[in-house]
Amino acid sequence: MNRPLFLPQTPVGVQSNAREKQIFDLLRNLTITQVAGAFDQGFWTRDVMQATQSSPLIWHASLAFSAMHHKMKLGALPGDRKMTMAEDYYTIALRQYNKAIQHLIPLTSKKHMTYADKETVLLASVLFVGICCLQRNIKHAKLHIENAVELFYQWEFWQYEDSPGAVVRPRSLLQLVTTFQYQLSDMGGAKSAAVQRQIAMTQVTISPKPFTTVTEAYFEYLHLHFGRAMLHPDNDKGLYPMREKSMAYTACWNRWRDKFLALEKSQEGSKEGSPELDMEALHRLRLLVDCEDLCVSVRRNRTPETLIKSIPKMALFVDAAEEILERESMAGDIYQGSSPVFSFSLSICEVLRMIGLTTNSIHLRRRIVTILKELPRQDGFLDGQLSRFLIEAKMAFDKEHANTEVPEDFAQCNCVRGLFVCQTHKLADLILDFSEEEAVNMRILNTIHMAKGLPGKTYRFEWEPWIRPVRDNSESSG
């Protein structure tokens, strides 16, 4: 674990009271280590903490984020006293957020912004996204992401990747912003011109240099992970010339795999050469990669036999993911009992999402839905509850539309109820609507709907509070 820097409770030039100093101690000693996730921890424990000392905007935004994080943790636990404390943290978070905005306005009003100004604004935007996500206010989180992405392109911020005057690691900040836009487009929320432009411009490339850290492998993996979804979409819109792009992507994927295998081999038998967390992160990245390979293979060769044969392998991935999520929910928690987990990095929860959206096994999907409900988890814009809603919507859609009548000009139906949905009836397009603050609407269409201009089926899900149910471990293995 990368421990946070020891810093003064108040940066130079900022007047703070005793409560703000207390929140800063929570930020340094608890929040930062819990939200860093398994990858690129040094960015949070060192860079972000250092940034709190150089910018009043980041100081107040960080306090707001920390207070909201503890409000989320306490609000998920029973008891009137904890609820009162949670409301107190919520009030503090709003107050600090408003102070941060007061520092943001004059900064963005400058005619000529320095690199430090731009870096500060983007880092503040990341923290604002986190504040919104901790409240499950996806509507406003989406707006913060779109604004950050717009500035990202307006400033051509990628040119500063090796900036010597940076307070935080430029590559880490670059990765956070690009990951947010990937998540936004992957969730069907890519409405802004900036995000659409990113999709059109995406070129997945792999550095010829070998990996020396898990973080380096993770950064390149993220582009491959989200890029693959755009190269092989579920719908037939054809965002790219598929053959040429797919061949280029496959070559990049193979090069990445070779580099990652070399990194794994370099760690074999090493006891002191790599920190324990690096080995844990290496294991998690391997789990993500192997699960993704299986899901992609199944989607490319969709037959009843392929899907049925994949169920035992997918169940093993679900077992591994559940074990890690259970461990994470209990680790390093000052609260009585486990509580929801939030981080800014992709987590093993992605394994559950990939399998839940790939398999047609009702049993496996129901088990994943239960895990996501009992082990609340959010990774940036990717909310475990949102993933659960997606899987539940797809389950309902498949149940309602599988084996239904097929028009004469469509491929013959070969659905197997509860196990396989044919090409004609399966999900072909998904549109998410975050316009309501308290709910998300999901519109699903199959190829019949799209070909005939039909509206498809809309499912509405209301956001649920951050409450973790008591688990019945006797049934957790399904």
N, C-alpha and C positions, 0 to 999 in steps of 0.2 A: 504493500500500500504506500503510495506517495503521500507523505504527511504534509499538511498545509504549512506555509511559511508562518513564522512567528512575527507578527506585525503589531504596530501600535493600534489601540482600539479606535483612534480617530486620526484620519489623515490630516496633513498640514493644511490649514486654511478652512477647515470645516468645524463648526461648532456642534457638538453632540451632547445629548443628555445621558443620564445613567441607563435609561431603557434602550437607547440606540446602541450603547456600548455592550449591553447584554445581548442584543440581537446579533451584533457583530461577532461576539464570542460563539454564539450558536452557529453562525455562518461558517466560521473558521474551524470549529471543532466537530461539528456534526453535519450541517447541510452540504458543504462542499464535498466531503468524502462520500456522502450517500448519493449525490446526484451525478457524480463524475462517471459512474458506470464502469464497465470492465476495460474500456479502451481510452487511451489518451488522457489518463488521469492527471498527468503533470500540468496540462493546460488549465485545469480547474484548481488544483491544489497550490500551484505556484503562480501561473500567469494571471488568472482572474483575481486571485488574492492581491497580487502586486498592483493590478489595475485599480483596485478599490482605493489605493493610496495616492494615485496620480490623477483621479478624476472625481469630483463631487457627484457627477451624473452616475458613474458606476458604483460609487459608494452607496447612494440612496437606492439605486435600482437593485443592488445586491441585498441590501437590508430588506427591501420589499419582497424580493424573491425568497429569502430565508424565512421571513415571517409567514409568508403564504405557504411555504413548504411545511412548517410546523403546524399551521392551521389545518392543512390537509391531513397530517398525521394524527393530530389530536381529535379532529372531527370525525375520524373513522372509528373511534373507540367509544364504548358506552360510558355513561356517567355524566351527571349535571356539571360537576366541577370541570371535567375535561371540555365540555361544550362551552363553558364560560371562558376558559383559557383559549379555546380555539377562536372564539369571537374577538377576544382581545388581540390575538395575533392578526386576525383579519383587519381590524381597525388600524393597527400599526402598519400593515402592508399597504393599505390604501393611502395612508398619510405619506409613507416613504415613496410610493409610486408617484404621487402628485408632486413631491419635491423633485423627483428625478425628471419629470416632465418639464418642470420650471427651468431646469438646467439644460434640457434637450432643445427647447425652442430657440434660444439665442445661438446655440451651436449650429443648428441647421439653417439659421438665417444668415450666416456669414456668406459674403460674396466669394471669398477664397478660403476653402477649407484645407487644412493641412492633412498629412497622412494620419497624424495622431487624432485629429477631429473625426475623420472618417472611421478609423478603427474604433473609437469610442462609441460612435453612433451605432455601428453594426453590433458591437458587443452588447450595448444597451438593448437593442432590438431582440437579440437572443434571450436576454433575461426577461424582457417583456413577454415574449412568446411563452417562456416557462411559467410566468405568473398567470397568464391566461389559461394555460393547460392545466395548472394545478387547481383551477376553479372549474375545469371542464367547460370553459368558455371558448369553444373551438371557433366560433364565429369571429371573435376578436383576435384570437391567435392567428387565424388565417390572414386577417388584414395586416397584422404586424409582419408576417412572413412575406406577403406580397410587397409591402413597402420596403422591406430590407432587400429583397431580390431586385426591385426596381433601382434602388440606390447602388446595389452591387454592380449592375450593368452600366448605370450612368457613370459611375466612377471607374469602370473597368478595373475593379479591385484586384483581380487575379494578377495584375502586373506588379503588385506589391508583395508577392509571395516571399521574396528574399529581402524585404525591407530591413535595413539595419537599425532603424529608429523605432522598431515595434516594441510595445510593452507586452503584448501577448503574441504568441506564435502565429504569424500570418497564415500559415498553412492550416493550422487548427481552426482558425476563424473562418477561412475559406471553406473548409470542409463542413463546418456547422451550417453555414448559409446554403451551400449546395445540397446538403442532406435535407434541410427543411424543404427546399423546392422539389427535390425528388419525392419526399414524403407527400407533399401537397398534390403533386401530379399523380402519384401512385394511388392516392385516396380519391381520385376523381374530382379534385378541387382546382385543377389547373385552368383557371379562368383569366388570370391576368396576362397581359401581353408579354410581360417579362418572363413568366414561367413558360408560356408557349414558345417564346423565342429560345429559351434554354433547351427545350425538347428538340426543337429543330436543329440546334447547333451541336447537340451532344455528340462528342467523338470520344469513345472509350479507348484510351491508350494506356500502355503498360511501360513503365520505366525499365530500361535494361539493367539498372543497378539491382543487386540482390537486397533482399530485406534484411535489416539488422535489428528491427524491433517488430513486435506484434502490431503496434500502432500503424507503422508503415503499410503492413499487409492489410490491415483493416481499412485504411483510407482508400487503397486501390480496390479492395473488395466492394466497398459501398457503390462505387461507380459501376462496377460489373453487376452487382445485385439489382440495383434499380434500373440500370441500362437494359438488362435482359428483359424486364417487363415491357419496355418500350419496343424492343426488337421483336418480341414474341407476344403481342397483345392478344387478349381473349377475343376481341372483336375483329371484324374484317375490314376495318377502315384503312389499314395499311399506311401507317405513319411514315414508313421508310421503304425504299427499294429493298425488299426483304432478303433476297438471295445475297446480294453484295454485302449488305450490312451484317447479315448473320454470319457470313464467312469471316469477315473482319473481326466480329465479336468473338467467334469461336477461337480464332488464333490468339486473341488477347487473353481469353479465359485459360487456354492451355499454357501460355507463358506465365500467367499469374500462378497457376497450379504448380508449375515447376519451381518457381521461386518460393512459394509457400512450403512445399515439400522440403526444399533445402533448408528453410528456416526451422522446420520441425526437426530435421535430422541434426541440426547444429545444437539443439537443446537436449538431445538424448543423452542420458547419463549425467547431465549437469545438475549439481546440487546447489552450488553457490554462485554459478555464473549467471543465473537468471533469478530475479525475485519470484517469489511464489505466485504473486498475482499475474505475472507475465505468463507463467505456465497455465494458470487457470484461464486467462484470456485466450491463449493459444488453443486450449481445449474447446472453448466456446466457439471460436472462429471455425475450427474444424467441424464442429457439430452443425453450425449454420451452413457451411459449404456442402457437406455430405447430404444434409436434408434438402438443400436446394437442388442438388444434382438429381436426387430421386424424384422430386416433384416435377422438375422440368422434363425428365425422361418419361414420366407418366403422362404429362400433358401432351407431349409430342407423339405418343403412341397410345392414344385414348381408345381402348377397347374394354369390354367388360372383363376379359381375362386379365389384362394389365392392371386395372384398378383393383380387382379382387386380390391378385397376387401381391400387390404392394401394401396391403393392409397390415400384415404382421411387421414389416419393416417400419412403416409409419408409426405403429404403436410403440416400437422401441424408442423412436425419436421423441414421442410424446412422454414416455417414461422419463427419459433423460432431462427433458425440458422442465417437467413438473418437479423433479428433484432439485434442480438448480433454482427454480423460482421459489420453492418452499424454503430453501436455505437462505436465499437473499432476503426474503421477507422477515426472517428472524435475526439476521446478522447485524450486529452493531446498533441495535435499536434500544433507545433509552426508555421506550414506552412499555407498558405492561402488555405483553403479547405482541404478536406480529402485526404489522400495519402496511398500508399501501406503499409501493416503491415507485419513485420517479427518477429518471435519469435522462441525460441528453444523448446517450449513445444507443446504438441498436443493441437490443438485448436478445436473450434466448427466446423471449416471447414471440419473436419473428418465426421461429420454428413452428409454433402452434398455429400462427396465422397462415403460413404457407401450406401446411397440411390441411387445415380446416377448409381452405379455399380450393384445394386440389382434389381431395378424396370425395367420394360420394357415399362413404360408409356412414350411415346414420349413427351407429354406435360410437364410432371414433369422433364424429363431429360433436355429439352430445357430451362426450367426455371432455373434449377441448373447451367447449362452452362452460362446463362446470369449473374447470381449472382457471379459466380466465375470470370467472366470477368470484371464485374463492381466493384467488391470489391477485388482487388488483395491481396493475402495472401499467406505467405509461412511459414511453421513450420518445421525448420530444413531442412531435405532432401525432405520432402513432400511439393511440390510446388502446390499451387492452380491451376496454369496454367497447370501443369502436370496432375493433377486430371481432369481438363477440357478436356485435350487432350484424356485421357483414356476414358472418357464418350463419347466424340465425335466419337472416333474410334469404340467403342462398338456399338453406334447408327448406324454408317455407316455399320458395319459388319452385325448387325442384319437385317438391311434393305436389304442388298445385298443377304443374305443367307436364311432368313426365307422363308418358303413355297417352297423352291427349291426341286428338285427331290432327293429322298432318295434311296440308293442302297437296294436291296432286303434283305440283311442280317442285316439291321439296323432297329431300332424301328420306327414305323410309325410316320410320322410328324403330330403334332396337333397344329402347330403355329396359333396364332391369330394376324394378322398383326397390329402392333402398340401397342399391349398390352401383348403378350406372345410369347416367343421363346422356342420351344420344346427342349427336352434333346439332341436330335441328332444335332440340328442346333446351339445351344447356344455355347458361348465361352467355350472352354475346356482348353486352354493353352494360355498364354500371355508372349511374350518375348520382353523386352525393350532393345534397343541398344542406348547407350549414346556416341558412338565413335565420333560422330560429335559434335563440340562445339556449333554450331549454330542451331542444330535441334536434335530431338529425333525420332527414328523409332520404331514403334510398330507392331509386327507380331502377328496376332491372328489366332488360329486354333480351329476348332470344332472337334467333335469325328470322323467325316468322314476323315478330313485331317490327323488326328493322326493315324487312323487305316490303311490308305492307303499310308502313307508316303508322303503326299502332303505338299507343302510349306505353305499353308494358304494364308492369305492376309496381306500385309504390308502397313501401313499408316505412312506417314512422316509429322511431324509438326515442323515448324520453331519457335524458341523461339521469343516471342514478347517482346518489351521493357516494362519497368515498367511504363505504362501510364494508369491512371484510367479514363475511359470515364465518361462524365456527365450523371448522372442517370435521367431517367424519372420516378419519384416516382409514377406517376399515373398508371404505368403498373407494378410496382415492386411486387405487390401482385399476379400477374398472373391471 
